[in-house]
């Protein structure tokens, strides 16, 4: 809304005030005369009810607060392309200077031609309407001024209960007097231009279009500023009865109403008679633009759904869920996301070709940028929609359960990478360490040490290979995904560190010990075989940590939010933490790149760029995975057997994407879907290579992170750089350390990292908020 004009001419102001002073008495006189002429006693209208009306008016505030109007929110990709609109009311508020002058003339001519001459009430118009309505034995003509109409629309718009909405629309004199009281206040405090601007923005024009800008775009695909006379007359005619004159349903009525507006404009000498006659001979000239609301019409529907749920979880946007939903759908926000539409199209094409919507399987693909956490694309095989026969669904299977609808799927051998990284981080196992890895191996579960240092005792356990066997080291054991090699490697690392590392890398692990019988346990000896459930986005985020040389960044779908005026409302910076020494990340990359090279399971799906990855196949064959990455993009591909209700079923024996699956494997089923997308996307990725691992650092020659807590930010940065680290600034934290000084670092001082690794500095706010009391103490009675 533009700022109201508070400085009308002195003579005009004096005249308007005099009008307001006499308006209540004049209305009462008009009503009294008319009711007498109808042979009705004045008391029938004002008698018994007059005291209630008078009391109600006296109790009203002298002014009505004009709260901001609900506006639609726009969601944009990383390049500024609109990908979705979210709204309860399709409205874009504009200033009067952004509205065609012809539109202003048309609306004033048909709704209140003396608008700029009278005050809150047009006595002449009211008297005319009352006489006409009585003569017609019904409501034929409205006598309300534009200001009164604006007040009524404001009361309806701001009503929060059914009772308030009913009171705002009741056809009673009490309601009219209330509106008049508010209208007088608006006329005294705001300019005519401000009132007209709000009226044009709050009015409903039919077919879901609120406000003149939305109406212009919807009916004519134009901005309100560009409306010509014919279009302006059409829209001006709609506000009296937006449903009855809706041109999409009743074009003949709309045409007749438009011509009435043109005749009225000619009668008032706003336009010549010849111009009116010329325009009346023409068609409406509609150019209807569907008003896409919500994520279902987005080019990235499940990414959009993820964005909405991500923001709904952000309490800074509102204390309650209802507050946050109101902000998102009515705040007129501009949501700037991290989506890359080129990547999204490539992902969609690959998923669409590999898994059909009606298959008894779900295909999902998620892409995350290393070192930022930016989510670049999310795709799944079942389209968004309500047509179950066509395979459509509103369930989002590619994101964590807190932002979607699925508890996830077992990820199989992709979890071996967490055990590999933990072993390398511990530094006591050589990359060339060899284990004899027979086809079948029985191990004692008590040989696996848990986080409390005690054995994990669940009796003996037999593991079999599905690939090769024999003497294997980290390179061959990983490239060939040898189960018995990794079962032995995890016996060396213990259960705790691989599990905790996976959590730090973004996998939502929440059930380490399972239920009272151990069912559903995640931190178990079979962890390395991928028994926990997870989502494609979690796995893409985790493997992006390897690509980022051990720097983990939380998945981030939103970069910033702007308010309706274009002001920055909130930024969502990357949240990153070095969870592995860079040299360990380099070593993992060196091992996993072997999967993509000749002899590896991913050699036939590798993109033109340097890449690394890991296959995953669950024991039951219910889900297959391929998680791979280049130095600048990580992607997780998953195909899981699932019936129409999303319940897991084996993939073996199913026809998926037009091809029969006899035996499901990560490399043969999920891998090609990953490869198809990455080969297209590789044309937009910078050419980079993984850094070769430093064997000395892997063996334990790491550098200790200095303790810089309490130092100024500049001194701390200098200290860390001198030690060979890369300092970055993170979020403020509450601390008694002086404001602006370093409150803490991530990782903390004393941690062991590789040269060049990232250390995040968190500035101090300088204070620690007092804790709120959980309950109010009862005051004791007595003196004082």
PEGIKA-V921582 format. One record per backbone hydrogen bond with DSSP energy under -1.0 kcal/mol. NH is the residue of the N-H (numbers start at 1). CO is the residue of the C=O. E is the energy in kcal/mol with one decimal. If there is no record, write none. Layout:
# PEGIKA-V921582
NH_CO_E / NH_CO_E
This chain:
# PEGIKA-V921582
13_9_-2.5 / 14_10_-2.5 / 15_11_-2.4 / 16_12_-2.4 / 17_13_-2.5 / 18_14_-2.2 / 19_15_-1.9 / 20_16_-2.2 / 21_17_-2.4 / 22_18_-1.4 / 26_22_-2.2 / 27_23_-2.5 / 28_24_-2.2 / 29_25_-2.3 / 30_26_-2.7 / 31_27_-3.0 / 32_28_-2.5 / 33_29_-2.8 / 34_30_-2.4 / 35_31_-2.7 / 36_32_-1.9 / 37_33_-2.2 / 38_34_-1.2 / 39_36_-1.8 / 40_35_-2.6 / 44_41_-1.8 / 45_42_-1.3 / 46_42_-3.1 / 50_46_-1.1 / 53_49_-2.9 / 54_50_-3.3 / 55_51_-3.1 / 56_52_-2.9 / 57_53_-2.7 / 58_54_-2.6 / 59_55_-1.9 / 67_65_-1.2 / 71_330_-2.4 / 72_91_-2.7 / 73_86_-3.3 / 74_333_-3.0 / 75_84_-3.0 / 76_335_-3.0 / 77_81_-2.4 / 78_339_-2.8 / 80_77_-1.7 / 83_75_-3.3 / 84_75_-1.4 / 86_73_-2.7 / 88_329_-1.1 / 91_89_-1.6 / 98_95_-1.9 / 99_96_-1.5 / 100_224_-2.1 / 104_100_-1.7 / 105_101_-2.4 / 106_102_-2.2 / 107_103_-2.3 / 108_104_-2.0 / 109_105_-2.2 / 110_106_-1.9 / 111_107_-2.0 / 112_108_-1.9 / 115_112_-2.0 / 117_114_-2.3 / 118_114_-2.0 / 123_121_-1.0 / 126_122_-2.8 / 127_123_-2.8 / 128_124_-2.3 / 129_125_-2.4 / 130_126_-2.5 / 131_127_-2.3 / 132_128_-2.4 / 133_129_-2.9 / 134_130_-2.2 / 135_131_-2.3 / 136_132_-1.5 / 138_133_-2.3 / 140_138_-1.0 / 149_145_-2.6 / 150_146_-2.7 / 151_147_-2.1 / 152_148_-2.5 / 153_149_-2.7 / 154_150_-2.2 / 155_151_-2.6 / 156_152_-2.4 / 157_153_-2.6 / 158_154_-2.3 / 165_161_-2.2 / 166_162_-2.6 / 167_163_-2.4 / 168_164_-1.6 / 169_166_-1.0 / 170_166_-1.0 / 172_170_-1.6 / 176_172_-1.7 / 177_173_-2.9 / 178_174_-2.1 / 179_175_-2.6 / 180_176_-2.4 / 181_177_-2.4 / 182_178_-2.1 / 183_179_-2.9 / 184_180_-2.6 / 185_181_-1.5 / 186_182_-2.4 / 187_183_-2.6 / 188_184_-1.9 / 189_185_-1.9 / 190_186_-2.4 / 195_191_-2.0 / 196_192_-2.6 / 197_193_-2.3 / 198_194_-2.5 / 199_195_-2.4 / 200_196_-2.3 / 201_197_-1.3 / 202_198_-2.2 / 203_199_-2.0 / 205_209_-2.6 / 209_206_-1.8 / 210_90_-2.6 / 211_203_-3.3 / 212_200_-1.9 / 215_211_-2.0 / 216_212_-2.6 / 217_213_-2.2 / 218_214_-2.6 / 219_215_-2.8 / 220_216_-1.7 / 221_217_-1.1 / 222_216_-1.4 / 226_223_-1.8 / 227_224_-1.0 / 232_228_-2.6 / 233_229_-2.4 / 234_230_-1.7 / 235_231_-2.3 / 236_232_-2.8 / 237_233_-1.6 / 238_235_-1.1 / 245_241_-2.6 / 249_246_-1.1 / 250_246_-3.6 / 254_250_-2.3 / 255_251_-2.3 / 256_252_-2.3 / 257_253_-2.6 / 258_254_-2.5 / 259_255_-2.3 / 260_256_-1.7 / 261_257_-1.8 / 262_258_-2.2 / 263_259_-2.5 / 264_260_-2.3 / 265_261_-2.3 / 266_262_-2.1 / 267_263_-2.7 / 268_264_-1.8 / 269_266_-1.6 / 270_265_-2.9 / 271_265_-1.1 / 276_272_-2.0 / 277_273_-2.5 / 278_274_-2.3 / 279_275_-2.4 / 280_276_-2.2 / 282_279_-1.5 / 287_219_-3.3 / 289_218_-2.6 / 292_290_-1.3 / 294_85_-3.5 / 298_295_-1.9 / 304_300_-2.6 / 305_301_-2.3 / 306_302_-1.7 / 307_303_-2.3 / 308_304_-2.4 / 309_305_-2.2 / 310_306_-2.5 / 311_307_-2.4 / 312_308_-2.3 / 313_309_-1.0 / 314_311_-1.6 / 317_314_-1.9 / 318_315_-1.5 / 324_320_-2.2 / 325_321_-2.4 / 326_322_-2.2 / 327_323_-2.2 / 328_324_-2.5 / 329_325_-2.6 / 330_326_-2.0 / 331_327_-1.4 / 332_71_-1.7 / 334_562_-2.3 / 335_74_-3.1 / 336_560_-2.7 / 337_76_-2.2 / 338_557_-1.8 / 340_376_-2.4 / 344_340_-2.5 / 345_341_-2.5 / 346_342_-1.9 / 347_343_-2.6 / 348_344_-2.9 / 349_345_-2.4 / 350_346_-2.0 / 351_347_-2.7 / 352_348_-2.8 / 353_349_-1.8 / 354_350_-1.5 / 355_351_-2.4 / 359_356_-1.6 / 361_359_-1.3 / 362_640_-2.8 / 364_638_-2.9 / 365_379_-2.6 / 366_636_-1.8 / 367_377_-2.3 / 368_634_-2.7 / 369_374_-2.6 / 372_369_-1.1 / 373_369_-2.3 / 375_556_-1.9 / 376_367_-2.1 / 377_367_-1.1 / 379_365_-2.5 / 381_363_-2.3 / 388_386_-1.4 / 391_388_-1.7 / 392_387_-2.3 / 393_383_-2.7 / 403_400_-2.0 / 405_396_-2.1 / 409_534_-2.8 / 412_530_-1.4 / 414_411_-1.5 / 415_412_-1.7 / 416_413_-1.6 / 418_415_-1.1 / 419_415_-1.1 / 420_416_-2.6 / 421_417_-2.4 / 422_418_-2.1 / 423_419_-2.5 / 424_420_-2.1 / 425_421_-2.4 / 426_422_-2.1 / 433_430_-1.8 / 435_472_-2.7 / 437_470_-2.3 / 441_463_-2.9 / 443_461_-3.1 / 445_459_-1.4 / 447_444_-1.9 / 448_445_-2.0 / 450_454_-3.0 / 453_450_-1.8 / 456_448_-3.0 / 457_455_-1.1 / 461_443_-2.6 / 463_441_-3.2 / 465_439_-2.6 / 470_437_-3.0 / 472_435_-2.5 / 477_473_-3.2 / 478_474_-1.2 / 479_475_-2.7 / 480_476_-2.1 / 481_478_-1.1 / 482_477_-2.5 / 486_482_-1.8 / 487_483_-2.3 / 488_484_-1.2 / 489_485_-2.0 / 490_486_-2.5 / 491_487_-1.1 / 492_488_-1.1 / 493_489_-1.8 / 494_490_-2.2 / 495_449_-2.9 / 499_495_-1.3 / 500_496_-2.9 / 501_497_-2.5 / 502_498_-2.2 / 503_499_-1.6 / 504_500_-2.2 / 505_501_-1.6 / 506_503_-1.6 / 507_502_-2.3 / 509_507_-1.7 / 515_519_-2.0 / 518_515_-2.1 / 521_518_-1.4 / 522_511_-1.5 / 523_512_-1.6 / 524_522_-1.9 / 527_524_-2.0 / 529_526_-1.6 / 530_527_-2.3 / 534_409_-1.8 / 537_398_-1.9 / 539_535_-2.0 / 540_536_-2.5 / 541_537_-2.4 / 542_538_-2.2 / 543_539_-2.6 / 544_540_-1.6 / 545_542_-1.0 / 547_543_-1.9 / 548_544_-1.9 / 549_546_-1.9 / 550_545_-2.5 / 552_577_-3.0 / 554_575_-2.5 / 556_373_-3.0 / 559_336_-3.1 / 560_336_-1.5 / 561_570_-2.7 / 562_334_-2.4 / 563_567_-2.8 / 566_563_-2.0 / 569_561_-2.9 / 570_561_-1.9 / 572_559_-2.9 / 577_552_-2.8 / 579_550_-2.2 / 580_550_-1.4 / 585_581_-2.1 / 586_582_-2.4 / 587_583_-1.9 / 588_584_-2.6 / 589_585_-2.4 / 590_586_-2.1 / 591_587_-1.9 / 592_588_-3.1 / 593_589_-2.0 / 594_591_-1.0 / 595_592_-1.1 / 600_597_-2.8 / 602_595_-2.7 / 603_600_-1.4 / 605_602_-1.2 / 612_629_-2.4 / 613_592_-1.5 / 614_627_-2.2 / 616_625_-2.0 / 618_623_-2.2 / 621_618_-1.0 / 624_639_-2.4 / 625_616_-3.5 / 626_637_-2.3 / 627_614_-2.3 / 628_635_-2.4 / 629_612_-2.8 / 630_633_-2.6 / 634_368_-2.8 / 635_628_-3.0 / 636_366_-2.4 / 637_626_-2.8 / 638_364_-2.6 / 639_624_-2.4 / 640_362_-2.6 / 641_622_-3.0 / 642_360_-1.3 / 643_647_-2.1 / 646_643_-2.1 / 649_641_-1.4 / 651_621_-2.5 / 653_661_-3.7 / 654_651_-2.3 / 656_659_-2.7 / 659_656_-1.7 / 661_654_-2.9 / 669_665_-2.0 / 671_666_-2.6 / 674_670_-1.7 / 675_671_-2.8 / 676_672_-2.7 / 677_673_-1.4 / 678_674_-2.5 / 679_675_-2.3 / 680_676_-1.0 / 681_677_-2.3 / 682_678_-2.0 / 683_680_-1.1 / 684_681_-2.4 / 698_694_-2.3 / 699_695_-1.8 / 700_697_-1.4 / 701_696_-2.2 / 702_700_-2.2 / 703_753_-3.2 / 705_751_-2.8 / 710_742_-2.7 / 711_708_-2.1 / 716_712_-2.7 / 717_713_-2.4 / 718_714_-2.0 / 719_715_-2.4 / 720_716_-2.4 / 721_717_-2.4 / 722_718_-2.2 / 723_719_-1.2 / 724_721_-1.4 / 725_720_-2.7 / 726_757_-3.2 / 728_759_-2.0 / 730_761_-3.4 / 733_763_-2.3 / 740_764_-2.7 / 741_738_-2.3 / 742_711_-2.7 / 743_762_-2.9 / 744_762_-1.2 / 746_760_-2.1 / 750_705_-2.7 / 751_748_-1.8 / 753_703_-2.6 / 756_724_-3.8 / 757_754_-1.8 / 759_726_-1.8 / 760_746_-2.9 / 761_728_-3.4 / 762_744_-2.5 / 764_741_-2.4 / 765_733_-2.0
